[in-house]
């Protein structure tokens, strides 16, 4: 179900927000993860 397009970007943001410690970094990870998933879903819809 999950497309592999955009997954390296998610991994990069995981490492980046883990490097900058703090509760806001965890929140930032969720925001970036969901926005990346939405972008991939929109990309799949347009590719159809």
mmCIF file of the N, C-alpha and C atoms, coordinates in Angstrom:
data_MODEL
# 
_entry.id   MODEL 
# 
loop_
_atom_site.group_PDB 
_atom_site.id 
_atom_site.type_symbol 
_atom_site.label_atom_id 
_atom_site.label_alt_id 
_atom_site.label_comp_id 
_atom_site.label_asym_id 
_atom_site.label_entity_id 
_atom_site.label_seq_id 
_atom_site.pdbx_PDB_ins_code 
_atom_site.Cartn_x 
_atom_site.Cartn_y 
_atom_site.Cartn_z 
_atom_site.occupancy 
_atom_site.B_iso_or_equiv 
_atom_site.pdbx_formal_charge 
_atom_site.auth_seq_id 
_atom_site.auth_comp_id 
_atom_site.auth_asym_id 
_atom_site.auth_atom_id 
_atom_site.pdbx_PDB_model_num 
ATOM 1   N N  . UNK A 1 1  ? 0.834  -1.208 0.000   1.00 0.00 ? 1  UNK A N  1 
ATOM 2   C CA . UNK A 1 1  ? 0.000  0.000  0.000   1.00 0.00 ? 1  UNK A CA 1 
ATOM 3   C C  . UNK A 1 1  ? 0.870  1.259  0.000   1.00 0.00 ? 1  UNK A C  1 
ATOM 4   N N  . UNK A 1 2  ? 1.970  1.229  0.760   1.00 0.00 ? 2  UNK A N  1 
ATOM 5   C CA . UNK A 1 2  ? 2.842  2.395  0.808   1.00 0.00 ? 2  UNK A CA 1 
ATOM 6   C C  . UNK A 1 2  ? 3.794  2.380  -0.378  1.00 0.00 ? 2  UNK A C  1 
ATOM 7   N N  . UNK A 1 3  ? 3.848  3.497  -1.077  1.00 0.00 ? 3  UNK A N  1 
ATOM 8   C CA . UNK A 1 3  ? 4.779  3.606  -2.188  1.00 0.00 ? 3  UNK A CA 1 
ATOM 9   C C  . UNK A 1 3  ? 6.152  3.987  -1.646  1.00 0.00 ? 3  UNK A C  1 
ATOM 10  N N  . UNK A 1 4  ? 7.200  3.484  -2.275  1.00 0.00 ? 4  UNK A N  1 
ATOM 11  C CA . UNK A 1 4  ? 8.551  3.738  -1.779  1.00 0.00 ? 4  UNK A CA 1 
ATOM 12  C C  . UNK A 1 4  ? 9.072  5.107  -2.199  1.00 0.00 ? 4  UNK A C  1 
ATOM 13  N N  . UNK A 1 5  ? 8.284  5.827  -2.985  1.00 0.00 ? 5  UNK A N  1 
ATOM 14  C CA . UNK A 1 5  ? 8.692  7.174  -3.395  1.00 0.00 ? 5  UNK A CA 1 
ATOM 15  C C  . UNK A 1 5  ? 8.550  8.122  -2.211  1.00 0.00 ? 5  UNK A C  1 
ATOM 16  N N  . UNK A 1 6  ? 9.623  8.804  -1.867  1.00 0.00 ? 6  UNK A N  1 
ATOM 17  C CA . UNK A 1 6  ? 9.569  9.765  -0.775  1.00 0.00 ? 6  UNK A CA 1 
ATOM 18  C C  . UNK A 1 6  ? 9.984  9.180  0.561   1.00 0.00 ? 6  UNK A C  1 
ATOM 19  N N  . UNK A 1 7  ? 10.261 7.873  0.607   1.00 0.00 ? 7  UNK A N  1 
ATOM 20  C CA . UNK A 1 7  ? 10.677 7.280  1.885   1.00 0.00 ? 7  UNK A CA 1 
ATOM 21  C C  . UNK A 1 7  ? 12.058 7.760  2.343   1.00 0.00 ? 7  UNK A C  1 
ATOM 22  N N  . UNK A 1 8  ? 13.053 7.949  1.456   1.00 0.00 ? 8  UNK A N  1 
ATOM 23  C CA . UNK A 1 8  ? 14.336 8.486  1.914   1.00 0.00 ? 8  UNK A CA 1 
ATOM 24  C C  . UNK A 1 8  ? 14.199 9.870  2.537   1.00 0.00 ? 8  UNK A C  1 
ATOM 25  N N  . UNK A 1 9  ? 13.250 10.663 2.043   1.00 0.00 ? 9  UNK A N  1 
ATOM 26  C CA . UNK A 1 9  ? 13.025 11.980 2.642   1.00 0.00 ? 9  UNK A CA 1 
ATOM 27  C C  . UNK A 1 9  ? 12.526 11.856 4.073   1.00 0.00 ? 9  UNK A C  1 
ATOM 28  N N  . UNK A 1 10 ? 11.651 10.874 4.309   1.00 0.00 ? 10 UNK A N  1 
ATOM 29  C CA . UNK A 1 10 ? 11.136 10.644 5.663   1.00 0.00 ? 10 UNK A CA 1 
ATOM 30  C C  . UNK A 1 10 ? 12.262 10.195 6.587   1.00 0.00 ? 10 UNK A C  1 
ATOM 31  N N  . UNK A 1 11 ? 13.118 9.286  6.090   1.00 0.00 ? 11 UNK A N  1 
ATOM 32  C CA . UNK A 1 11 ? 14.233 8.805  6.908   1.00 0.00 ? 11 UNK A CA 1 
ATOM 33  C C  . UNK A 1 11 ? 15.187 9.948  7.236   1.00 0.00 ? 11 UNK A C  1 
ATOM 34  N N  . UNK A 1 12 ? 15.410 10.838 6.273   1.00 0.00 ? 12 UNK A N  1 
ATOM 35  C CA . UNK A 1 12 ? 16.296 11.980 6.505   1.00 0.00 ? 12 UNK A CA 1 
ATOM 36  C C  . UNK A 1 12 ? 15.727 12.889 7.580   1.00 0.00 ? 12 UNK A C  1 
ATOM 37  N N  . UNK A 1 13 ? 14.413 13.150 7.524   1.00 0.00 ? 13 UNK A N  1 
ATOM 38  C CA . UNK A 1 13 ? 13.806 14.022 8.518   1.00 0.00 ? 13 UNK A CA 1 
ATOM 39  C C  . UNK A 1 13 ? 13.751 13.361 9.892   1.00 0.00 ? 13 UNK A C  1 
ATOM 40  N N  . UNK A 1 14 ? 13.644 12.019 9.923   1.00 0.00 ? 14 UNK A N  1 
ATOM 41  C CA . UNK A 1 14 ? 13.723 11.306 11.193  1.00 0.00 ? 14 UNK A CA 1 
ATOM 42  C C  . UNK A 1 14 ? 15.080 11.538 11.845  1.00 0.00 ? 14 UNK A C  1 
ATOM 43  N N  . UNK A 1 15 ? 16.151 11.345 11.073  1.00 0.00 ? 15 UNK A N  1 
ATOM 44  C CA . UNK A 1 15 ? 17.504 11.523 11.604  1.00 0.00 ? 15 UNK A CA 1 
ATOM 45  C C  . UNK A 1 15 ? 17.726 12.974 11.999  1.00 0.00 ? 15 UNK A C  1 
ATOM 46  N N  . UNK A 1 16 ? 17.217 13.896 11.180  1.00 0.00 ? 16 UNK A N  1 
ATOM 47  C CA . UNK A 1 16 ? 17.435 15.323 11.442  1.00 0.00 ? 16 UNK A CA 1 
ATOM 48  C C  . UNK A 1 16 ? 16.747 15.755 12.732  1.00 0.00 ? 16 UNK A C  1 
ATOM 49  N N  . UNK A 1 17 ? 15.505 15.312 12.940  1.00 0.00 ? 17 UNK A N  1 
ATOM 50  C CA . UNK A 1 17 ? 14.771 15.741 14.124  1.00 0.00 ? 17 UNK A CA 1 
ATOM 51  C C  . UNK A 1 17 ? 15.241 14.986 15.366  1.00 0.00 ? 17 UNK A C  1 
ATOM 52  N N  . UNK A 1 18 ? 15.801 13.786 15.172  1.00 0.00 ? 18 UNK A N  1 
ATOM 53  C CA . UNK A 1 18 ? 16.385 13.094 16.316  1.00 0.00 ? 18 UNK A CA 1 
ATOM 54  C C  . UNK A 1 18 ? 17.697 13.753 16.722  1.00 0.00 ? 18 UNK A C  1 
ATOM 55  N N  . UNK A 1 19 ? 18.406 14.328 15.737  1.00 0.00 ? 19 UNK A N  1 
ATOM 56  C CA . UNK A 1 19 ? 19.654 15.020 16.049  1.00 0.00 ? 19 UNK A CA 1 
ATOM 57  C C  . UNK A 1 19 ? 19.364 16.266 16.888  1.00 0.00 ? 19 UNK A C  1 
ATOM 58  N N  . UNK A 1 20 ? 18.295 16.994 16.531  1.00 0.00 ? 20 UNK A N  1 
ATOM 59  C CA . UNK A 1 20 ? 17.902 18.144 17.349  1.00 0.00 ? 20 UNK A CA 1 
ATOM 60  C C  . UNK A 1 20 ? 16.883 17.649 18.377  1.00 0.00 ? 20 UNK A C  1 
ATOM 61  N N  . UNK A 1 21 ? 17.358 17.360 19.575  1.00 0.00 ? 21 UNK A N  1 
ATOM 62  C CA . UNK A 1 21 ? 16.498 16.746 20.587  1.00 0.00 ? 21 UNK A CA 1 
ATOM 63  C C  . UNK A 1 21 ? 15.473 17.748 21.108  1.00 0.00 ? 21 UNK A C  1 
ATOM 64  N N  . UNK A 1 22 ? 14.384 17.215 21.656  1.00 0.00 ? 22 UNK A N  1 
ATOM 65  C CA . UNK A 1 22 ? 13.334 18.069 22.193  1.00 0.00 ? 22 UNK A CA 1 
ATOM 66  C C  . UNK A 1 22 ? 11.964 17.531 21.831  1.00 0.00 ? 22 UNK A C  1 
ATOM 67  N N  . UNK A 1 23 ? 10.940 17.894 22.574  1.00 0.00 ? 23 UNK A N  1 
ATOM 68  C CA . UNK A 1 23 ? 9.585  17.411 22.302  1.00 0.00 ? 23 UNK A CA 1 
ATOM 69  C C  . UNK A 1 23 ? 9.039  17.939 20.974  1.00 0.00 ? 23 UNK A C  1 
ATOM 70  N N  . UNK A 1 24 ? 9.491  19.124 20.556  1.00 0.00 ? 24 UNK A N  1 
ATOM 71  C CA . UNK A 1 24 ? 8.999  19.680 19.304  1.00 0.00 ? 24 UNK A CA 1 
ATOM 72  C C  . UNK A 1 24 ? 9.524  18.896 18.111  1.00 0.00 ? 24 UNK A C  1 
ATOM 73  N N  . UNK A 1 25 ? 10.699 18.273 18.259  1.00 0.00 ? 25 UNK A N  1 
ATOM 74  C CA . UNK A 1 25 ? 11.263 17.504 17.145  1.00 0.00 ? 25 UNK A CA 1 
ATOM 75  C C  . UNK A 1 25 ? 10.406 16.278 16.854  1.00 0.00 ? 25 UNK A C  1 
ATOM 76  N N  . UNK A 1 26 ? 9.859  15.654 17.902  1.00 0.00 ? 26 UNK A N  1 
ATOM 77  C CA . UNK A 1 26 ? 8.978  14.497 17.707  1.00 0.00 ? 26 UNK A CA 1 
ATOM 78  C C  . UNK A 1 26 ? 7.713  14.930 16.975  1.00 0.00 ? 26 UNK A C  1 
ATOM 79  N N  . UNK A 1 27 ? 7.176  16.091 17.379  1.00 0.00 ? 27 UNK A N  1 
ATOM 80  C CA . UNK A 1 27 ? 5.984  16.617 16.715  1.00 0.00 ? 27 UNK A CA 1 
ATOM 81  C C  . UNK A 1 27 ? 6.284  16.934 15.253  1.00 0.00 ? 27 UNK A C  1 
ATOM 82  N N  . UNK A 1 28 ? 7.491  17.454 15.005  1.00 0.00 ? 28 UNK A N  1 
ATOM 83  C CA . UNK A 1 28 ? 7.906  17.787 13.648  1.00 0.00 ? 28 UNK A CA 1 
ATOM 84  C C  . UNK A 1 28 ? 8.019  16.520 12.790  1.00 0.00 ? 28 UNK A C  1 
ATOM 85  N N  . UNK A 1 29 ? 8.461  15.420 13.406  1.00 0.00 ? 29 UNK A N  1 
ATOM 86  C CA . UNK A 1 29 ? 8.572  14.146 12.676  1.00 0.00 ? 29 UNK A CA 1 
ATOM 87  C C  . UNK A 1 29 ? 7.200  13.686 12.211  1.00 0.00 ? 29 UNK A C  1 
ATOM 88  N N  . UNK A 1 30 ? 6.200  13.776 13.095  1.00 0.00 ? 30 UNK A N  1 
ATOM 89  C CA . UNK A 1 30 ? 4.857  13.351 12.712  1.00 0.00 ? 30 UNK A CA 1 
ATOM 90  C C  . UNK A 1 30 ? 4.303  14.237 11.594  1.00 0.00 ? 30 UNK A C  1 
ATOM 91  N N  . UNK A 1 31 ? 4.521  15.549 11.693  1.00 0.00 ? 31 UNK A N  1 
ATOM 92  C CA . UNK A 1 31 ? 4.039  16.471 10.666  1.00 0.00 ? 31 UNK A CA 1 
ATOM 93  C C  . UNK A 1 31 ? 4.677  16.156 9.319   1.00 0.00 ? 31 UNK A C  1 
ATOM 94  N N  . UNK A 1 32 ? 6.000  15.944 9.326   1.00 0.00 ? 32 UNK A N  1 
ATOM 95  C CA . UNK A 1 32 ? 6.704  15.662 8.068   1.00 0.00 ? 32 UNK A CA 1 
ATOM 96  C C  . UNK A 1 32 ? 6.311  14.307 7.519   1.00 0.00 ? 32 UNK A C  1 
ATOM 97  N N  . UNK A 1 33 ? 6.094  13.324 8.412   1.00 0.00 ? 33 UNK A N  1 
ATOM 98  C CA . UNK A 1 33 ? 5.725  11.991 7.954   1.00 0.00 ? 33 UNK A CA 1 
ATOM 99  C C  . UNK A 1 33 ? 4.349  12.020 7.289   1.00 0.00 ? 33 UNK A C  1 
ATOM 100 N N  . UNK A 1 34 ? 3.379  12.686 7.928   1.00 0.00 ? 34 UNK A N  1 
ATOM 101 C CA . UNK A 1 34 ? 2.034  12.719 7.357   1.00 0.00 ? 34 UNK A CA 1 
ATOM 102 C C  . UNK A 1 34 ? 1.987  13.549 6.084   1.00 0.00 ? 34 UNK A C  1 
ATOM 103 N N  . UNK A 1 35 ? 2.736  14.663 6.045   1.00 0.00 ? 35 UNK A N  1 
ATOM 104 C CA . UNK A 1 35 ? 2.744  15.482 4.829   1.00 0.00 ? 35 UNK A CA 1 
ATOM 105 C C  . UNK A 1 35 ? 3.388  14.715 3.678   1.00 0.00 ? 35 UNK A C  1 
ATOM 106 N N  . UNK A 1 36 ? 4.451  13.954 3.975   1.00 0.00 ? 36 UNK A N  1 
ATOM 107 C CA . UNK A 1 36 ? 5.108  13.142 2.953   1.00 0.00 ? 36 UNK A CA 1 
ATOM 108 C C  . UNK A 1 36 ? 4.161  12.060 2.439   1.00 0.00 ? 36 UNK A C  1 
ATOM 109 N N  . UNK A 1 37 ? 3.390  11.445 3.351   1.00 0.00 ? 37 UNK A N  1 
ATOM 110 C CA . UNK A 1 37 ? 2.444  10.405 2.946   1.00 0.00 ? 37 UNK A CA 1 
ATOM 111 C C  . UNK A 1 37 ? 1.339  10.987 2.081   1.00 0.00 ? 37 UNK A C  1 
ATOM 112 N N  . UNK A 1 38 ? 0.880  12.189 2.422   1.00 0.00 ? 38 UNK A N  1 
ATOM 113 C CA . UNK A 1 38 ? -0.166 12.847 1.627   1.00 0.00 ? 38 UNK A CA 1 
ATOM 114 C C  . UNK A 1 38 ? 0.366  13.180 0.238   1.00 0.00 ? 38 UNK A C  1 
ATOM 115 N N  . UNK A 1 39 ? 1.627  13.647 0.160   1.00 0.00 ? 39 UNK A N  1 
ATOM 116 C CA . UNK A 1 39 ? 2.223  13.977 -1.130  1.00 0.00 ? 39 UNK A CA 1 
ATOM 117 C C  . UNK A 1 39 ? 2.341  12.728 -1.991  1.00 0.00 ? 39 UNK A C  1 
ATOM 118 N N  . UNK A 1 40 ? 2.754  11.616 -1.373  1.00 0.00 ? 40 UNK A N  1 
ATOM 119 C CA . UNK A 1 40 ? 2.875  10.353 -2.119  1.00 0.00 ? 40 UNK A CA 1 
ATOM 120 C C  . UNK A 1 40 ? 1.502  9.888  -2.591  1.00 0.00 ? 40 UNK A C  1 
ATOM 121 N N  . UNK A 1 41 ? 0.476  10.058 -1.770  1.00 0.00 ? 41 UNK A N  1 
ATOM 122 C CA . UNK A 1 41 ? -0.871 9.642  -2.161  1.00 0.00 ? 41 UNK A CA 1 
ATOM 123 C C  . UNK A 1 41 ? -1.377 10.484 -3.326  1.00 0.00 ? 41 UNK A C  1 
ATOM 124 N N  . UNK A 1 42 ? -1.129 11.793 -3.270  1.00 0.00 ? 42 UNK A N  1 
ATOM 125 C CA . UNK A 1 42 ? -1.539 12.676 -4.367  1.00 0.00 ? 42 UNK A CA 1 
ATOM 126 C C  . UNK A 1 42 ? -0.784 12.309 -5.640  1.00 0.00 ? 42 UNK A C  1 
ATOM 127 N N  . UNK A 1 43 ? 0.505  11.975 -5.479  1.00 0.00 ? 43 UNK A N  1 
ATOM 128 C CA . UNK A 1 43 ? 1.315  11.591 -6.640  1.00 0.00 ? 43 UNK A CA 1 
ATOM 129 C C  . UNK A 1 43 ? 0.777  10.295 -7.258  1.00 0.00 ? 43 UNK A C  1 
ATOM 130 N N  . UNK A 1 44 ? 0.324  9.365  -6.409  1.00 0.00 ? 44 UNK A N  1 
ATOM 131 C CA . UNK A 1 44 ? -0.249 8.115  -6.922  1.00 0.00 ? 44 UNK A CA 1 
ATOM 132 C C  . UNK A 1 44 ? -1.565 8.381  -7.657  1.00 0.00 ? 44 UNK A C  1 
ATOM 133 N N  . UNK A 1 45 ? -2.367 9.303  -7.131  1.00 0.00 ? 45 UNK A N  1 
ATOM 134 C CA . UNK A 1 45 ? -3.643 9.620  -7.766  1.00 0.00 ? 45 UNK A CA 1 
ATOM 135 C C  . UNK A 1 45 ? -3.405 10.231 -9.148  1.00 0.00 ? 45 UNK A C  1 
ATOM 136 N N  . UNK A 1 46 ? -2.418 11.123 -9.242  1.00 0.00 ? 46 UNK A N  1 
ATOM 137 C CA . UNK A 1 46 ? -2.144 11.758 -10.535 1.00 0.00 ? 46 UNK A CA 1 
ATOM 138 C C  . UNK A 1 46 ? -1.503 10.780 -11.519 1.00 0.00 ? 46 UNK A C  1 
ATOM 139 N N  . UNK A 1 47 ? -0.772 9.799  -10.995 1.00 0.00 ? 47 UNK A N  1 
ATOM 140 C CA . UNK A 1 47 ? -0.146 8.829  -11.896 1.00 0.00 ? 47 UNK A CA 1 
ATOM 141 C C  . UNK A 1 47 ? -1.188 7.868  -12.482 1.00 0.00 ? 47 UNK A C  1 
ATOM 142 N N  . UNK A 1 48 ? -2.321 7.724  -11.793 1.00 0.00 ? 48 UNK A N  1 
ATOM 143 C CA . UNK A 1 48 ? -3.403 6.907  -12.343 1.00 0.00 ? 48 UNK A CA 1 
ATOM 144 C C  . UNK A 1 48 ? -4.049 7.647  -13.509 1.00 0.00 ? 48 UNK A C  1 
# 
